[in-house]
Amino acid sequence: MRELAKKVNFVRPIDVDKLVIEKDPFHSNAYIVDFALDSEPCYVWQTLFDLECRSSLHLWDRKVMIVGKKLKLVTTPNDIKGKVEWLEKTIDATNKRVEEYNQNQEKIRTAEEEKKKDLETVKVIRADVKTKLSKWAR
């Protein structure tokens, strides 16, 4: 059975006062901002999200990690608004890719079901022919 992927989004509304923002212990000028997600992303979503992040021209000064139901943005404090907007666009693009992935999975599932039906029809035809041919052998 082919499984479909679920879309993932930020928990809305984002309560800025409750956002966890910590200094990055490995980089002196970076911070880690935790954003809550509405569900834990599946492998497919995470893979597509990673592809979207890597294809972005804006990845040079930020890093994004998924940990459970949290998205962690490691970044410098410069233009944080633009980085959050980039993150939203990346999530939207990922969810569009999830839709495409699911549509493709549905097409494959439908084709597999048709093939099964065809094989069952072939079995029925074969059984009918066998019955008819067995009468000829007498």
N, C-alpha and C positions, 0 to 999 in steps of 0.2 A: 504494500500500500504506500503510495506516495503521499508524504506529508506536506501540507502547505505551511508557509511561514506566516507569522503574524507581524503586523506593523507595530512599531514602538514609537512613543512620543514622550516629550517632557511631561511631567506631572504639572498640570495647570490649575490654578495660576501659580507661577513661581514666586514664592515668598522670599524676597531678597534678604530679609532679616534672618531667615533660617538657613540660608545657604552656608554650607561648610566651606570656608576658605582658609587654607593653611599654607604656610611657607614650605616650599619644596626642599627637603633635606639634602638633595643632591646638587641643586643649582641655586646659587646665591641670589639671583635676580628673578627667580620663577616662583609661581604660586600654583596651588592645586585647588580647583573649584569643583565641588561635587554638585551635579545636577541629578535630581531624582527622575527615574523613568517610570512610565506607567505599568511596565511589565518587564520581566527579565528576557532579554533578547535571545532568540534561538541561534543556533550555529549559522544558519543561512543568513539571518539578519546581520549578525556580527561580521560575517564574511563580506557581504555587500556593503556594509558601512565602512569596513576597512578599505575596500576598493575605492569607495567614494572619497575617503580621506586622502588616500595615496594619490588620487588623480587631481587633487586640489592644488592649485598654485599657491595657496595660502598656508601650507603646512610647515613652512620653514621655521616659524617661531612659536609653534604650539604642538602639543602631543595630546592625543585623546585615547583614553582607555575605558573599557567597559568592565565594571566589577559588579556582578550581580545585577541589581536594579538601579545602579548608579552609573552615570557617565562622568568620568573624571577628566577635566581639562587642565592640562599642565601648560602654563603660559606666563609670559611676562605681563606686567600690568598695562602695557601700552595698548591703546585702542581695544579695551575689553568689550565694549559694545559691538564693535565690528566682528570680534571673534565669536561672540554669542550669536550674532546674526548668521555668521558663516556656519556655526554648528547647527542652527535651525534649518538652514538651507541643505546642509549635508544630510540631516535626518529626513527631511522631505524627499530629497533625491533617493535616499536609501529606500524609503517606503514606496516610492514609484517603482524602483527596481524589484521590490518584493512583489508588487502587483504583477509585474511582467513575469517574474519567476513563477508565481502561482498560476497565471494563465497558461504558461508553458507546461507546468506540471499537470494541469487539467487536460490539456490537449494530449499529452502523453498517456494519461490515465484513460481517456476516452479511446485512443487508438489501441491501447492494450485490451480494453474491454471488447472492442470490435474484433480484434484478432482472436480473442477467446470465443466469441460468438461464432466466428467463421470456422474455427477448429471444431466446435460442437456441431455445426452444420455439416462439416465434412465427415465427422463421425457418423452422423445420422445417415447421410448419403451412402457412405461406405457400408453401413449395416444393411441398408435397403438393397444395395447392389449385391451384397453377399447373399442375402436371402433369395433374391431373384436368380442369381447364378447357381445356387445350391439346388434349385428346382430344375435347372437345365441339365444338371449332371445326372439326373435319373433317367 
